[in-house]
Structures are given as C-alpha cells and as structure tokens.
Amino acid sequence: LALACDFACNPEGVVRTAAEQLGSFPVFVKPCSQGSSVGVAKANNILELAEGLTEAFKMDSKVLVEEFIDGHEVECAVLGNEHPQASTVGEIAPTQEFYTFDAKYKDESSRLYIPAHITGEQLETVRQDALRVYTALGCRGLSRVDFFVTHDGGEVVFNELNAIPGFTSISMYPKLFDYEGIRYPELLDRLISLALEEHHG
C-alpha cells in the first residue's frame, strides 16, 4: 500500500520500496477506491511501475501494488446478512492482457464462463472461502468475492472483495445467481428485504 503524501515527497523511494517488497515483475497497480478496473496498470519493470503509480495517484490517495498471479480469475457472488449464501463460481477470460475497463464494457470478445473452468473441488473451495471472507469482514446484503486459481498447482488465492459489484445485464453478480435460479427481479426483491432486515434489526 502506498500513500499519496509519501509519493509526493519521495516518488523514487516509494517505487523502489514497492519493487523490493514484491521482489519480481510483473506487478499490478490499483487505485484503492476505484472500480471496474479504472486506473489499473500492469507493470513489467520499474519504469512502468513508476508510470502506473503516477497515474493511479491522480485518482486516489491510496494505491495498492500487488504481485502477478498466473491463474484462472474467478468470482463468487454472495447474498445475505447473518446467513449468507454463495453462488456457483464464474470465470473471466479476457482476450486483452488483463481485465481492463475496456475488456469489461467495450470488448465483446472477453468471455465469462459459468461455472468456471476449474475442478469441482476447486469450485467448492472458492464458494466456502467466499463465505468465510464475507462473514469475517461483516458484509451485509451483497458482495462479490474474487479469487485466482493458479495454473501451476491449483491453489485458491483470495484476490479482493467487491462490496458494490456491477449489477448491469452483463455483470457477473446477477449472472451467477441467475444460474442458481434466482432471476433478476427476485434478486432485487431479496436485496431490498435484506436491507430492510438489516435496518430494522
């Protein structure tokens, strides 16, 4: 995690520290408060890392620098308050180098697979881990929990939790619950009920 005040005072030091702590390239640079991959950059060397940080700090005062994980990018939708339920697991297969804003909303060649192209055991591990993350963070209503399943070894690695996941007709969250038989109108009704339950509770 890098802060804007530190970067403004000592950009070279922040870049050097990030590179040393992660140990190898490529890495990903992400503004903490953005969504839909806005401001995300893949850095293959220290120069690209400096460029990525410079652009990310134009959008946020906090920026994450994360190691690259070679694996299936998978997502699990979670719904509920005290007793959440997890959907099946979906997989994103972008044709671009990574799942950029354009890949999400403009590039129709990107593919979503429901269920994800991983083993049944891995699917269940992702679902159970998604519930554990959701509960541990005290989430309510809905969230989407994202993971990688590594190509080498099949390890399930938690990536991030999206507290306000996309909810358009092409978004993964409603598609995952549609696969479970919960259509869009019913999903909206359940979310409203969960909000009222949480508010009155």
Residue pairs with C-beta under 8 A, 6 or more apart in sequence:
1 32
1 62
1 63
1 64
1 65
2 14
2 18
2 53
2 62
2 63
2 64
2 65
3 61
3 62
4 57
4 60
4 61
4 62
4 63
5 61
6 13
6 14
7 14
7 53
7 57
7 63
8 57
11 50
11 53
11 54
12 50
14 53
15 46
15 49
15 50
15 53
16 46
18 27
18 49
18 53
18 65
19 25
19 27
19 46
19 49
22 65
22 66
22 67
23 67
24 67
25 43
25 44
25 45
25 46
25 49
25 68
26 42
26 43
26 44
26 68
27 42
27 43
27 49
27 65
27 66
27 67
27 68
28 40
28 41
28 42
28 43
28 64
28 65
28 66
28 67
28 68
28 98
29 39
29 40
29 41
29 42
29 43
29 49
29 52
29 53
29 55
29 56
29 63
29 64
29 65
30 39
30 40
30 56
30 63
30 64
30 65
30 66
31 38
31 39
31 40
31 56
31 57
31 59
31 60
31 62
31 63
32 60
32 62
32 63
32 64
33 59
33 60
33 62
34 40
34 59
34 60
35 162
35 164
35 166
36 101
36 104
36 105
36 166
37 98
37 99
37 100
37 101
37 103
37 104
38 59
38 101
39 55
39 56
39 58
39 59
39 60
40 98
40 100
41 48
41 51
41 52
41 55
41 56
42 48
42 52
42 68
42 97
42 98
43 49
43 51
43 52
49 65
53 63
53 65
56 63
57 63
69 148
69 150
69 157
69 159
70 150
70 151
70 152
71 148
71 149
71 150
71 151
71 155
71 157
72 91
72 116
72 117
72 118
72 148
72 149
72 151
73 91
73 92
73 99
73 146
73 147
73 148
73 159
74 89
74 90
74 91
74 92
74 116
74 118
74 126
74 146
74 147
74 148
74 149
75 89
75 90
75 91
75 92
75 144
75 145
75 146
75 147
75 172
75 176
76 86
76 87
76 88
76 89
76 90
76 126
76 127
76 130
76 144
76 145
76 146
76 147
76 176
77 86
77 87
77 142
77 144
77 165
77 172
77 173
77 176
77 177
78 84
78 85
78 86
78 87
78 130
78 131
78 134
78 139
78 142
78 143
78 144
78 145
79 85
79 87
79 141
79 142
79 177
79 182
79 187
79 190
79 191
79 194
80 141
80 194
81 140
81 141
81 194
81 197
81 198
81 201
84 131
84 134
84 135
84 139
86 127
86 128
86 130
86 131
86 134
87 127
87 176
87 177
87 179
87 180
88 114
88 115
88 123
88 127
88 176
88 179
88 180
89 114
89 115
89 116
89 118
89 123
89 126
89 127
89 176
90 112
90 113
90 114
90 115
90 116
90 172
90 175
90 176
91 112
91 113
91 114
91 115
91 116
91 117
91 118
92 99
92 110
92 111
92 112
92 172
93 110
93 111
93 112
93 113
94 100
94 103
94 107
94 110
94 111
95 103
95 107
95 109
95 110
95 111
96 102
96 103
96 107
96 110
99 110
103 110
104 110
104 166
105 170
112 172
112 175
114 175
114 176
114 179
115 123
115 179
116 123
116 126
116 149
118 126
118 149
118 154
119 154
122 149
122 154
122 156
125 156
126 147
126 149
126 156
129 145
129 147
129 156
129 158
130 145
130 147
133 145
133 158
133 161
134 143
134 145
134 161
137 161
139 161
139 163
140 194
140 198
141 191
141 194
141 195
141 198
142 165
142 173
142 191
142 194
143 161
143 162
143 163
143 165
144 161
144 162
144 165
144 172
144 173
145 158
145 160
145 161
145 162
146 158
146 159
146 160
146 161
146 162
147 156
147 157
147 158
147 159
148 156
148 157
148 159
149 155
149 156
149 157
150 157
165 171
165 172
165 173
166 172
166 173
167 173
167 174
174 184
174 187
177 187
178 184
178 187
182 190
